[in-house]
Amino acid sequence: MEFEDIQVEFKKYSEEPLKIVEKLKANREVIKGIIENLPKNYANQVSHPICSSFFELYRTGNRDAMNFVLQFVPVLIWTYLAATCRRDKQGYGELEAILLAIYNSVVMDNKGIEKTFRLPSLSRPSMYHEPSIGVSSMPALTESVLSRHEQSETPIVINGPNKQLTRISAGYRMSVLCTVLSQYNSSIALMNEDSHTSYCIMAHRIAKAGFSKLCRKDSTDCNGFLSNEELQSLSNHPRVPIVAPLIQEITHGLYYLLYNGQPDIAKTALEQLDFRVAHGLLAPAHVLTNAVVHSQSITDAAPKEGPLGLQVLIPSADTQIVTPSPTMKTLKLPEFLESSSSLHAWNDRKTLQTDE
């Protein structure tokens, strides 16, 4: 579907954003069209109604509306990172607003207040205990007692990596993207196949950008999802700055997709990311990606259908697996010893010979 046709669909329900979810959440052509065309048209006027609708939908707090927007997170993240690398500040303002809406929803509660909690303290009542209120048991009001009481009254703010933001600066960019990607991963099982595919393509693009070696057609297999023109564009693209937490979040999603519908493209994406983090000397991320890639090489690639992360090799009935210790002598029993009584007699006989 053409991007202009998608814009018309969104304009129909601009005054009632929730109707967009009802009408379009099952329309695969619209979802696929947005995923394919948004990176090319994010700076054009034609994309403004779509981005504005995404922003309004996520701010409604409706779970179906939020999941509808979350399925586009992979393409939003790649488009935003590509625009920042090209320093296209005029074009990614609306993308930044959508990402901030997702991020601030994690930082703030439903009432718009920062999420807080209190450290448990014996001086405050809870559902498990009542503080002692006897006069004889009350401690003297020393300076240390007052200090502990003041600390127990101080709420601790849970605000993710940062507090609520109104714009994404360079210092907070990766923290915001990690939080947004974490929200996607928490609902990844609810996303459709096109969203899963775009997630793997996002990982490929982040790994390949600026590396001509990884963009050669014969060096990787993307199942035709990346054309020759895009591979050529990625080889000339500025390298995308990455941090270990972001790659770890991407790896978590790829590991799920490896066993849930995207085995081939997720496997190649993990191999590309492993090269990328090794080149960037991102040790925490490299440990994770290398472990997953190594496990796939041992188990002869991922199964297309099977339990998540589990692959058990069950030997056949006629297969005998013997792993003797090199320091232990093996004693072969005669063939006529089949009953348990004969076996015990044989063992007793060997024990007496050893004692003599």
C-alpha positions in Angstrom: 0.0 0.0 0.0 1.2 3.5 -0.9 2.1 5.9 1.9 -0.4 8.5 0.6 -3.2 5.9 0.9 -2.2 5.1 4.4 -2.2 8.9 5.2 -5.8 9.0 3.9 -6.8 6.2 6.2 -5.3 7.9 9.3 -6.9 11.2 8.4 -10.4 9.6 8.4 -10.1 9.0 12.2 -7.9 11.9 13.2 -10.6 13.2 15.6 -11.1 9.8 17.2 -7.7 8.1 17.5 -9.0 5.0 19.1 -11.0 4.1 16.0 -7.7 3.8 14.2 -6.9 0.8 16.3 -10.3 -0.8 15.7 -10.2 -0.3 12.0 -6.5 -0.8 11.2 -5.0 -3.2 13.8 -5.9 -6.2 11.6 -5.1 -4.6 8.3 -1.7 -6.1 7.5 -1.3 -4.1 4.3 -1.4 -0.8 6.3 1.0 -2.1 9.0 3.4 -3.4 6.4 3.2 -0.2 4.4 4.1 1.9 7.4 7.0 -0.3 8.3 8.4 -0.2 4.7 7.8 3.4 3.9 8.4 5.3 7.1 12.2 5.3 6.9 12.0 6.9 3.4 9.2 9.5 4.2 9.7 10.4 7.8 10.7 14.0 6.9 7.8 14.5 4.4 4.5 16.1 5.2 2.8 12.9 4.3 4.1 11.2 7.4 2.9 13.9 9.9 -0.7 12.6 10.3 0.6 9.1 11.0 3.2 10.2 13.6 0.7 12.5 15.3 -1.8 9.7 15.5 0.9 7.4 17.1 1.7 10.1 19.7 -2.0 10.6 20.6 -2.7 6.9 20.7 0.0 6.1 23.1 -0.9 8.9 25.4 -4.5 7.6 25.7 -3.2 4.8 28.0 -5.4 2.3 26.3 -3.6 -1.1 26.2 -4.7 -2.0 22.7 -3.7 1.5 21.4 -0.3 1.2 23.2 0.4 -2.2 21.7 -0.7 -0.9 18.2 2.0 1.8 18.5 4.6 -0.5 20.0 4.6 -2.8 17.0 6.3 0.1 15.1 9.0 0.7 17.6 11.8 -1.2 15.6 11.3 1.0 12.5 10.9 4.1 14.7 14.2 3.4 16.5 16.1 2.7 13.3 14.7 5.8 11.5 15.5 8.0 14.5 19.1 6.7 14.8 19.7 7.1 11.1 18.4 10.7 11.2 20.6 11.6 14.1 23.6 10.1 12.4 22.9 12.4 9.4 22.2 15.3 11.7 18.8 15.7 10.2 17.3 17.8 13.1 14.5 19.1 11.0 13.1 15.7 10.2 13.1 13.6 13.4 11.1 15.9 15.7 7.9 13.9 15.5 9.8 10.6 15.9 11.4 12.0 19.0 8.0 12.9 20.4 6.7 9.4 20.0 9.7 7.9 21.7 9.4 10.4 24.5 5.7 9.4 24.9 6.7 5.8 25.4 9.6 6.6 27.7 7.6 9.0 29.9 4.8 6.4 30.3 7.4 4.2 32.0 8.7 6.9 34.2 5.3 8.4 35.3 2.2 6.6 36.7 -1.3 7.0 35.4 -1.8 10.3 37.3 1.3 11.9 35.8 3.3 11.6 39.0 6.8 10.1 39.2 6.7 6.5 40.4 8.1 6.2 44.0 8.5 3.7 46.7 9.7 3.6 50.3 12.4 1.5 51.8 10.9 -0.9 54.4 11.7 0.2 57.9 10.9 -1.3 61.3 9.9 2.1 62.6 6.9 2.2 60.2 3.9 -0.2 60.4 3.4 -2.6 57.5 1.2 -5.5 56.7 3.7 -7.8 58.4 4.4 -6.0 61.7 3.4 -3.2 64.1 6.2 -1.0 65.5 6.7 -1.2 69.3 4.9 1.7 70.9 5.6 1.0 74.6 7.2 3.9 76.5 9.9 1.7 78.0 10.8 0.4 74.6 11.1 3.8 72.9 14.8 4.7 72.3 16.2 8.0 73.3 16.0 10.8 70.7 19.6 10.8 69.8 21.1 12.3 66.6 21.5 8.8 65.0 17.9 7.8 65.8 16.5 11.0 64.3 18.7 10.5 61.2 17.3 7.0 60.7 13.8 8.2 61.2 14.3 10.9 58.6 15.7 8.4 56.1 12.7 6.1 56.6 10.4 9.1 55.7 12.2 9.9 52.5 10.6 8.4 49.4 12.9 7.0 46.7 12.0 7.8 43.2 11.8 5.1 40.5 12.3 6.9 37.3 14.1 4.4 35.1 17.4 5.7 33.8 16.4 9.3 34.1 13.5 11.6 35.1 10.7 12.7 32.9 12.1 14.3 29.7 10.7 16.9 27.3 13.4 16.4 24.7 16.1 13.8 24.0 19.6 15.2 24.4 22.7 13.4 23.3 23.5 12.3 26.8 20.1 10.7 27.4 19.5 9.3 23.9 20.7 5.7 24.5 19.0 5.5 27.9 15.7 6.5 26.3 16.1 4.0 23.5 16.9 1.2 25.9 13.8 2.0 27.9 11.6 2.1 24.8 13.1 -1.2 23.5 12.5 -2.8 26.8 8.8 -1.9 26.6 8.7 -3.5 23.2 10.4 -6.7 24.5 8.0 -6.9 27.3 5.1 -7.2 24.8 7.0 -8.9 22.0 4.7 -12.0 22.1 1.7 -9.8 21.3 3.3 -8.3 18.2 2.6 -9.6 14.7 4.9 -11.2 12.2 5.6 -8.0 10.3 6.7 -6.3 13.5 9.0 -9.3 14.3 10.6 -9.1 10.9 11.1 -5.4 11.2 12.9 -6.0 14.6 15.4 -8.3 12.9 15.9 -5.9 10.0 16.5 -3.1 12.6 19.3 -5.2 14.1 20.8 -5.9 10.7 20.8 -2.2 9.8 22.3 -1.1 13.1 25.1 -3.7 12.7 25.8 -3.1 9.0 25.7 0.7 8.8 29.1 2.0 7.8 30.7 -1.5 7.4 31.1 -2.4 3.7 32.3 -5.9 4.7 29.0 -6.7 6.3 27.0 -5.1 3.4 28.3 -7.5 0.7 25.5 -9.6 -0.6 27.5 -12.8 -0.4 28.6 -12.2 3.2 25.2 -12.6 4.8 21.7 -13.9 4.1 18.8 -11.6 4.9 16.3 -13.7 2.9 15.8 -10.8 0.5 14.6 -8.3 3.1 17.4 -5.9 2.3 17.8 -5.0 -1.4 21.1 -4.4 -3.2 20.3 -0.7 -3.2 19.8 -0.6 0.6 22.9 -2.6 1.2 24.9 -0.1 -0.9 23.3 2.7 1.0 24.1 1.1 4.4 27.8 0.7 3.4 28.0 4.4 2.8 25.9 5.3 5.9 27.6 6.8 8.9 28.2 4.2 11.6 25.5 4.2 14.2 26.8 4.9 17.8 25.8 2.1 20.1 26.2 1.2 23.8 26.2 -2.2 25.5 22.8 -1.9 27.2 21.1 -1.2 23.8 22.7 -4.2 22.1 21.7 -6.4 25.1 18.1 -5.3 24.8 18.2 -6.0 21.0 19.8 -9.4 21.7 17.0 -10.3 24.2 14.4 -9.7 21.5 16.3 -11.6 18.8 16.7 -14.6 21.1 13.0 -14.8 21.5 12.4 -14.5 17.8 15.1 -17.1 17.2 12.6 -19.7 18.5 9.4 -18.0 17.6 9.0 -17.6 13.9 12.1 -15.8 12.7 15.0 -18.4 13.0 17.0 -17.6 9.9 17.0 -13.8 9.9 17.3 -13.6 13.7 20.4 -15.9 13.6 22.2 -13.8 10.9 21.3 -10.6 12.8 22.9 -12.0 16.0 26.0 -12.9 14.0 26.2 -9.4 12.6 25.7 -7.8 16.1 28.4 -10.1 17.5 30.9 -8.7 14.9 29.7 -5.1 15.6 30.1 -5.3 19.4 33.5 -7.0 19.0 34.6 -4.2 16.7 33.3 -1.6 19.2 35.0 -3.4 22.2 31.6 -3.5 24.1 32.5 -6.4 26.5 29.2 -6.9 28.3 27.3 -7.0 25.0 29.9 -9.2 23.4 29.7 -11.8 26.1 26.0 -12.1 25.5 26.0 -12.2 21.7 28.9 -14.5 21.6 27.3 -16.9 24.0 24.1 -17.1 21.9 26.0 -17.5 18.6 28.2 -20.2 20.2 25.2 -22.1 21.5 23.7 -22.0 18.0 26.9 -23.4 16.5 26.9 -26.3 19.0 23.2 -27.2 18.5 23.5 -26.9 14.7 21.3 -23.8 14.4 18.0 -23.0 16.0 15.0 -25.2 15.6 12.1 -23.6 13.7 9.7 -25.1 16.2 10.5 -26.0 19.7 10.7 -24.7 23.3 12.2 -21.4 24.0 16.0 -21.7 24.5 15.8 -25.5 25.1 17.1 -28.1 22.7 17.7 -31.6 24.2 19.5 -34.3 22.3 17.8 -37.6 23.0 19.9 -40.6 21.9 18.2 -43.5 20.2 17.7 -46.9 21.9 20.6 -48.6 20.1 23.0 -45.7 20.8 25.5 -46.3 23.7 27.2 -43.3 25.2 30.2 -44.2 27.4 32.4 -41.6 29.0 34.9 -43.4 31.2 37.2 -41.5 33.5 40.9 -41.7 32.4 42.0 -42.4 36.0 39.4 -45.3 36.5 40.0 -48.9 35.4 36.9 -50.5 33.8 36.2 -54.1 34.8 34.2 -56.0 32.1 31.8 -58.5 33.6 31.3 -62.0 32.0 28.3 -62.4 29.8 26.8 -65.2 31.9 26.3 -62.8 34.9 22.8 -61.5 34.3 20.9 -62.0 37.5 21.4 -59.6 40.5 22.4 -62.4 42.8 25.2 -63.5 40.5 26.3 -59.9 40.2 26.5 -59.5 44.0 28.5 -62.7 44.2 30.9 -61.6 41.6 31.4 -58.3 43.4 32.0 -60.1 46.7 34.5 -62.4 45.1 36.5 -59.5 43.6 36.5 -57.8 47.0 38.0 -60.8 48.7 40.7 -61.1 46.0 41.6 -57.5 46.5 41.9 -57.9 50.3 44.2 -61.0 49.9 
